[in-house]
């Protein structure tokens, strides 16, 4: 009985944590601000003013990524540097100067991603390589070379998504597919989502995508028990 209560408590805490992590959807606005909406109520619960960001206002084209551990928002700026600030206080955080970024100047159009497992900040470059920085120290770690992406070099326009459950990363390929790889060994896992399984015309490697860290394992579990959702 005690063991059952213990596991029930663990599951309760797990779902509370997941609910908290998915409460707010942040989006860039035309006026240069970033706003947050409670996905349950639909109410606006956060407004980060445009004055919190360095460089010129880029409106809804703002590229940013949120570090949920340190509650830091990272963003790319028009001066080609990468900055951050603490979301709760707007106090300035660490930054990466433009001379630490390889390739030609991209400005605020540089794509920015977070590897949640290794806590690396991933930045695209015009050479097609992906630079990686430790989120806590900003020490640069080995890059993902452009030659790894054998589907074709699209420079700084590569889109990535981190799967915190497996530690793997997915990327969008020029044939319209999504491919999974291990960023430590730089080997492809063989798992992919073909373009044939998607809707619409082929956008090549330009399709934006993210990973839902909650639903896939739950669906996998219920399917293994014989349940098929409609």
C-alpha positions in Angstrom: 0.0 0.0 0.0 2.8 2.4 0.9 4.6 1.6 -2.3 1.4 2.3 -4.3 0.9 5.7 -2.6 4.6 6.5 -3.3 4.2 5.9 -7.0 0.9 7.7 -7.1 2.6 10.7 -5.5 5.5 10.5 -8.0 3.0 10.5 -11.0 1.1 13.4 -9.5 4.3 15.5 -9.2 5.4 14.5 -12.7 2.1 15.7 -14.2 2.1 18.9 -12.2 5.6 19.5 -13.5 4.6 18.9 -17.1 1.5 21.1 -16.7 3.7 23.9 -15.4 6.2 23.6 -18.2 3.4 23.8 -20.9 1.3 26.6 -19.3 2.6 29.6 -21.3 3.0 30.0 -25.1 5.4 32.8 -25.9 5.4 34.5 -29.3 7.0 37.5 -31.0 4.7 40.4 -31.8 4.9 43.0 -34.6 5.7 45.8 -32.2 8.9 44.0 -31.2 7.6 42.6 -27.9 7.4 39.0 -26.8 4.1 38.0 -25.2 2.9 35.0 -23.3 -0.5 33.4 -23.3 -1.8 30.9 -20.8 -2.7 27.9 -23.1 -5.5 26.8 -20.7 -7.3 30.0 -20.1 -6.3 31.9 -23.2 -5.4 34.9 -21.1 -2.3 37.0 -21.7 0.0 36.5 -18.7 3.3 38.0 -19.8 4.6 40.9 -21.8 8.3 41.3 -22.5 8.7 44.8 -23.9 10.7 45.6 -27.1 13.1 47.6 -24.9 14.3 44.4 -23.3 16.0 43.4 -26.6 19.2 45.0 -27.9 19.5 46.1 -31.5 16.8 47.3 -33.9 13.2 46.1 -33.6 12.6 43.1 -35.9 8.9 42.7 -35.0 7.4 39.2 -35.3 10.6 37.9 -37.0 12.4 37.7 -33.6 14.4 34.5 -33.3 14.5 33.3 -29.7 14.8 30.2 -27.5 14.0 29.7 -23.8 16.2 27.9 -21.3 13.7 26.4 -18.9 16.3 25.6 -16.2 17.7 29.1 -15.7 14.6 30.8 -17.0 16.6 32.7 -19.5 15.5 33.9 -22.9 18.1 33.9 -25.6 17.7 35.9 -28.8 19.6 37.0 -31.9 20.1 40.7 -32.5 20.6 42.9 -35.5 24.2 43.6 -34.6 24.9 39.8 -35.2 25.5 39.1 -31.5 23.5 36.7 -29.3 22.1 38.1 -26.1 20.0 36.8 -23.1 18.1 38.1 -20.2 16.3 36.6 -17.2 12.6 36.3 -17.9 11.4 37.0 -14.4 13.5 40.2 -13.9 14.6 41.2 -17.4 18.1 41.5 -15.9 20.8 41.0 -18.6 22.3 37.6 -18.9 25.3 36.1 -20.7 26.0 37.0 -24.4 28.0 35.8 -27.3 29.7 38.6 -29.3 29.5 38.6 -33.0 33.3 37.9 -33.4 32.7 34.5 -31.7 30.3 33.5 -34.5 31.7 32.0 -37.7 30.6 32.8 -41.2 29.1 35.9 -42.6 26.9 38.3 -40.7 23.3 37.1 -40.4 22.0 39.6 -37.8 18.7 38.8 -36.1 17.9 36.2 -38.8 20.3 33.7 -37.3 18.4 30.5 -36.2 18.8 29.6 -32.5 18.0 26.3 -30.8 18.6 24.6 -27.4 19.8 21.0 -26.9 17.9 20.3 -23.7 19.8 17.2 -22.8 23.3 18.6 -23.1 22.3 22.1 -22.3 23.9 23.5 -25.4 22.9 26.6 -27.3 22.9 25.8 -31.1 23.5 28.6 -33.6 23.3 28.3 -37.4 26.1 29.7 -39.6 26.3 30.7 -43.2 28.8 27.9 -43.8 26.2 25.4 -43.0 27.9 24.3 -39.7 26.1 24.5 -36.4 28.0 26.1 -33.6 27.4 24.9 -30.0 27.9 26.7 -26.7 27.6 25.5 -23.2 24.5 27.3 -21.7 26.1 27.8 -18.3 29.6 28.9 -19.2 29.3 29.8 -22.9 32.4 27.8 -23.6 32.2 26.6 -27.2 32.0 22.9 -27.8 32.7 21.0 -31.0 30.5 22.2 -33.9 28.3 20.1 -36.1 30.1 20.4 -39.4 28.3 21.3 -42.6 29.6 18.1 -44.1 27.4 16.1 -41.7 24.3 17.2 -43.6 24.7 15.1 -46.7 21.3 16.2 -48.1 22.7 19.6 -49.2 24.1 22.7 -47.7 21.5 25.4 -47.0 23.8 27.6 -45.0 22.2 29.2 -41.9 18.6 28.1 -42.7 18.8 24.7 -41.2 16.0 23.9 -38.7 16.6 21.7 -35.7 14.6 20.3 -32.8 15.8 18.7 -29.6 14.2 15.6 -28.1 14.8 15.8 -24.4 13.5 12.2 -23.9 16.1 10.5 -26.0 18.9 13.1 -26.2 18.8 13.0 -30.0 18.3 15.9 -32.4 16.2 16.1 -35.5 16.9 18.2 -38.6 14.9 19.2 -41.6 16.4 17.9 -44.9 16.2 19.3 -48.4 14.0 16.4 -49.6 11.4 17.6 -47.1 12.0 14.8 -44.6 12.9 15.0 -40.9 15.9 13.0 -39.8 17.1 12.0 -36.3 20.7 11.9 -35.2 22.9 11.5 -32.2 24.8 14.8 -31.6 27.6 13.1 -29.6 28.6 10.5 -32.2 27.3 12.5 -35.2 25.5 9.4 -36.5 22.0 9.1 -37.8 19.7 6.8 -35.9 17.8 5.7 -39.1 14.6 7.1 -37.8 13.0 9.7 -40.1 9.7 11.2 -41.1 9.4 11.1 -44.9 7.9 14.0 -46.9 5.3 11.5 -48.1 3.8 11.4 -44.6 3.3 15.1 -44.6 0.8 17.5 -46.1 1.3 20.3 -48.6 4.0 21.0 -51.1 7.6 20.2 -50.4 9.3 23.1 -48.6 12.7 21.4 -48.6 14.7 22.1 -45.4 12.8 25.3 -44.6 9.9 23.7 -42.7 9.8 24.8 -39.1 9.1 22.1 -36.5 9.2 21.3 -32.8 9.0 18.2 -30.6 6.2 17.6 -28.1 8.1 16.2 -25.2 5.0 14.8 -23.5 2.6 13.2 -25.9 4.7 10.7 -27.9 5.7 8.4 -24.9 2.1 8.5 -23.7 0.7 7.5 -27.1 3.4 4.8 -27.4 2.3 3.4 -24.0 -1.4 3.3 -24.8 -0.8 1.8 -28.3 1.2 -1.0 -26.7 -1.8 -1.8 -24.7 -4.0 -2.2 -27.8 -5.7 1.2 -27.7 -5.8 3.2 -31.0 -6.9 6.8 -30.6 -9.3 8.2 -33.2 
